[in-house]
């Protein structure tokens, strides 16, 4: 696919064990939507955007994988494709953090 980012795990000090599998699916869907919207706004909806978001539980933590691919119709329109991809992944991570904070509070 396109670009994915690896970074150090970030601890938010939340009680994640109460977040259900359905909640995890909803979080992944909403993160995917946020990344896709960010890219489409910056590319003028040209080309094909493929976003894959996977959220997995690892003991008492949640991990996220965001993979972004762009195809067709974009050359010359985006001066720094690597920057766009990196920024879109950051948008996804910020959305993920916002959502897990919300879901962990709801579960309490």
N, C-alpha and C positions, 0 to 999 in steps of 0.2 A: 504494500500500500504506500502511503506517503510518508508522513512524519509522525513520530511519537516521541515523547520526552520522558526521561527518567530523572528523578530528582530524589533528594533525601526525604524519607517519610516525615511528615509534620504531625506532631501530637497536639491535638486541640483539647485534651483533657475531658472528653465527653464519655458518657455511658452509651456505648454503641451496641452493646449486647441486646438492648431492647428494640433495636431497629429490625423490623421483620424483613423477610425475603421479598415480599410485595413492595415494601418501602424501598428496598435496594433497586428493584426493577424500575420503580418510578423515578428514583434519583438518576439512574443511568439514562433513562429516556429524556428527562429534563436537561441533563448536561449535554446530551447529543443535540437537542434542539437549540440550546444556547450557542454551541460551537458553530452549528450550521448557519444560524441567523447571523452571527458575527461575520463569518466568511462571505455569505451572500450579500450582506450590506457593503462590504469592501470591494467585492468583485463585480457588483452590478448584476448579480445572478447569471453571469456568463460562465460557461464551462460546467463540468459535472463535479459536484462535491460529494465525497464519500466520507462519512464519519462513523467510526465504530467506538463505542464506549462500553467498557466492561468494568463492573464493580464486583469485587469479590471480598468475602469475609475470610480473614486469616486470624483465627483465635479471637482476640478481643479488639481487633482493628479491621478497618475497611480499606481496601486498596482500589485504586482506579487506574485504568489504562485507557488513554485517549489516542486514537490513531486517525489521522486525517490524510485524505488523498484528494488531489485536484487534477482534473483532466480537461483538455480541450478549451479553446477559445480565450485563453488568458494571456498568452505571451504579449508583452509590450504594455499591458494594462496594469500590471503589478510590478513596480520597480524592484521590490525586495520580497520575493516569494518566501524565503526562509523566515523573514521577520513576520510575515502574515501567518505562516504555519505556527511559529512559536507563540505569537500573540493569541492565536485561536486556542491553543492548548492551555495557555494561562487563563483565558476566559473560562474554559471548561473546569479547570481546577478551582477557580474562585467560586463558580456556581456550585460545584461539588461541596466545598466547605460550607457555603451558605445553607445548602439543603440539608447536610447531615447535622448541622447545628439545629436547624428547625425541627427535623425529625426526632433528634434525641431529646429535645424539650417536650415534644408532643408525647413521646413514649413515657416520660417521667410521671 
